[in-house]
Amino acid sequence: MNIGCVQMTITEAAQNKVNQTLNGEGFLGVHLEGGGCSGYQIKLTPQTDIPQDAEMLSETIFSDATSLELLGDAVMDWDNDPFRPSFHFTPPTGSSSCGCGSSFQID
């Protein structure tokens, strides 16, 4: 865990969807990459094993220290829109987003 720092929040809806999708097999990685429409793009990657440098956000969701430092107090949620269901991220405090829910810029 990311002790001593503000940590990204996983909502109950998001955790339930991850658990349903993984069906008891594997883990979900949450990572940042440069790019997207606002500077940083959030990438979700299912994996069968937890990397050695992983920092666990829940029993099934992990990230790396660099991504977590930038994600700060972001929130990962599940939007069950019937026409476009998807994970949605609220950007960390002090950042801005274009509204796509997976990209942000640190101001």
N, C-alpha and C positions, 0 to 999 in steps of 0.2 A: 504494500500500500504506500501511497504517497504521503507519509506522515509529516506533519508540520507545514503542509502547504494546502491551499484551497484545492479541492479535488472535484473533477467532473462528476456530475450527478447522472445516474441512470434511473429513469422513471420506472415505475412498476410495469407500465404498458410496454416499454421498450424491453425490459428484462424478460417479461413473459413471451414476447415475440421472438427474442433471441433463443430462449429455451425451447419454444415450439419448433423453430427452424432447425436448431442443432439436434433436436430429438435425442438428447443424452450423449451425443457423439461429437467431441471436439470443443473448440473454443472460438470466440470471435475477437479479432484484433481490431483496435481503433487507432488509426495512425494519421498523421498529417503529411501532406506532400505539397510542395510549391505548385501554384497554379490555381485553376478554378477561376471564377469570375471576380473574386475579391482578394486573391493573394495566397491563401492557404486553402487546400481542399482536404476534406475529411474522407478517408478511405476505410472501408470495412472489409476485412479479409478473414474468412473462415479458415481455421487451421486445426490439424489433428493433435498437435503438440504445442505446449506453451514454450516460447523461446526463453533461453536462460536469463535474458535481461528484462523480462516482462514484469510489469507492475500491474497487479490485479485490481480491477475496479469492482468485480463481483466474482462469484464462483466460476463464471463462464466467459467473462469479458476482461480483456487485458489491453494494455498499451505499453509504449516505451516511454522512458523518462523525458526525452526531448519533446515528444508530442504532448505529454501530460502537462509539462511546464507551460506550453503555449495554450493548451486547452483551458487551463485554470478552472474556473467555475462554470464552464459550459454545461449544457443540459442535453442529454440524448433522450429523445422521446419517440414513440411510435404513433404515427398519424394513420388511423384506419379509414381514411377517405375511400369510399367505395369505387371511385374512378382512378385514384392514384395513391394507393397505400404505400407508405415509405417511412424510413427513419428520418427524423427531423432533429436538427441540432440548433439550439439557441446559443449564439456565440458568447464567448467569455466577456465579462465586464471589461470595458475599455477597448472594445473592438466594434467593428461594424460589419454588416453582411448585406448582400444584394437581395436577400429574401429567398434564395434557392434552398436554404436549410442544410447545405453541406459545404459551404464556402464562407470564409470570413477574412477580414483584414484587421490587423492590430494597429490601432490609432496611436 
